[in-house]
Amino acid sequence: MTPTEDLHRDYQRLSRFLRGIGLRLRLRAGIEFLFLFLSALGFILAGSLSAFELREHFAYYPLIYSLFGALSLLLLLVFGFRRFLTAPSQEALARFLEKKFPRLRDDITNSLALYHEVEKPPR
């Protein structure tokens, strides 16, 4: 094998590994979003029982509570789906791994940068 073929093979392995890490992080974000949304929904539904009880003291309390609950759930949906649907870049994943495992230092980031430098056509 030529050095270029070795470089491509190693880059593909690193890229596949980083994609796997990215997929796991996205799945984790999706599960966290699901649990957070369900707990917020349960909290809002449990509080809605008292909202109608307090109607005698403040007439607009059920309306304000329902608007606040709907806005909270909408914001959770927007932020949760945004976090789940956006995939982190390979550089961001490399920095994440290097921060999590200090032994790696800048090895992954340097490997990605070196591959992109080698792929540029010579001047």
C-alpha positions in Angstrom: 0.0 0.0 0.0 1.1 3.5 -0.7 1.4 6.1 2.0 -1.6 7.9 0.5 -3.8 4.8 0.7 -2.7 4.2 4.3 -3.6 7.8 5.1 -7.0 7.4 3.5 -7.6 4.1 5.3 -6.6 5.6 8.7 -8.7 8.7 8.1 -11.7 6.5 7.2 -11.3 4.5 10.4 -11.0 7.7 12.5 -14.0 9.3 10.7 -16.1 6.1 11.2 -15.1 6.1 14.9 -16.0 9.8 15.3 -19.4 9.3 13.5 -20.1 6.4 16.0 -19.3 8.7 18.9 -21.5 11.4 17.4 -24.4 9.0 17.0 -24.1 7.9 20.6 -24.1 11.5 21.8 -27.2 12.3 19.6 -29.0 9.3 21.0 -28.2 10.3 24.5 -29.4 13.8 23.8 -32.6 12.3 22.4 -33.2 10.2 25.5 -32.4 13.1 27.8 -34.9 15.2 25.9 -37.6 12.6 26.1 -37.2 12.2 29.9 -37.0 16.0 30.4 -40.1 16.6 28.2 -42.1 13.8 30.0 -41.2 15.1 33.5 -42.1 18.7 32.5 -45.4 17.5 31.1 -46.1 15.5 34.3 -45.2 18.5 36.4 -47.5 20.8 34.4 -50.4 18.4 34.4 -50.0 17.9 38.2 -49.9 21.7 38.7 -53.0 22.2 36.5 -55.1 20.5 39.2 -54.3 23.3 41.6 -54.8 26.0 38.9 -58.5 25.4 38.8 -58.7 25.3 42.6 -57.1 28.8 42.8 -59.6 30.3 40.3 -61.6 31.8 43.2 -58.6 33.9 44.4 -57.3 35.0 41.0 -59.7 34.7 38.0 -57.0 34.5 35.3 -54.7 32.0 37.1 -55.8 29.0 34.9 -55.3 31.0 31.7 -51.8 32.3 32.8 -50.9 28.8 34.0 -51.9 27.1 30.7 -50.1 29.8 28.7 -47.0 29.3 30.8 -47.2 25.5 30.5 -47.7 25.6 26.7 -44.8 28.1 26.3 -42.6 25.9 28.5 -43.4 22.8 26.5 -42.9 24.6 23.2 -39.5 25.8 24.3 -38.5 22.4 25.4 -39.6 20.9 22.1 -37.6 23.5 20.1 -34.4 23.2 22.1 -34.7 19.4 22.4 -35.2 18.8 18.7 -32.5 21.3 17.8 -30.0 19.5 20.1 -31.1 16.1 18.8 -31.1 17.0 15.1 -27.9 18.9 14.8 -24.9 16.7 14.4 -21.6 17.9 16.0 -18.7 18.3 13.6 -15.7 16.0 13.6 -13.5 18.7 15.1 -16.0 19.3 17.9 -16.1 15.5 18.6 -12.3 15.4 18.6 -12.1 18.2 21.1 -14.8 16.5 23.2 -12.8 13.2 23.3 -9.5 15.1 24.0 -11.1 16.9 26.9 -12.6 13.7 28.2 -9.4 11.7 27.8 -6.4 14.0 28.5 -4.0 11.3 27.4 -4.9 11.9 23.8 -3.8 15.6 24.0 -4.2 17.0 20.5 -3.7 13.7 18.6 -7.2 13.4 17.1 -7.4 17.1 16.1 -3.9 17.0 14.6 -4.8 13.9 12.6 -7.9 15.5 11.2 -6.0 18.7 10.3 -3.1 16.7 8.8 -5.5 14.8 6.5 -7.1 18.0 5.3 -3.7 19.5 4.6 -2.6 16.5 2.6 -5.8 16.4 0.6 -5.2 20.0 -0.6 -3.7 20.1 -4.1 -0.1 21.2 -4.3 0.6 24.7 -5.4 
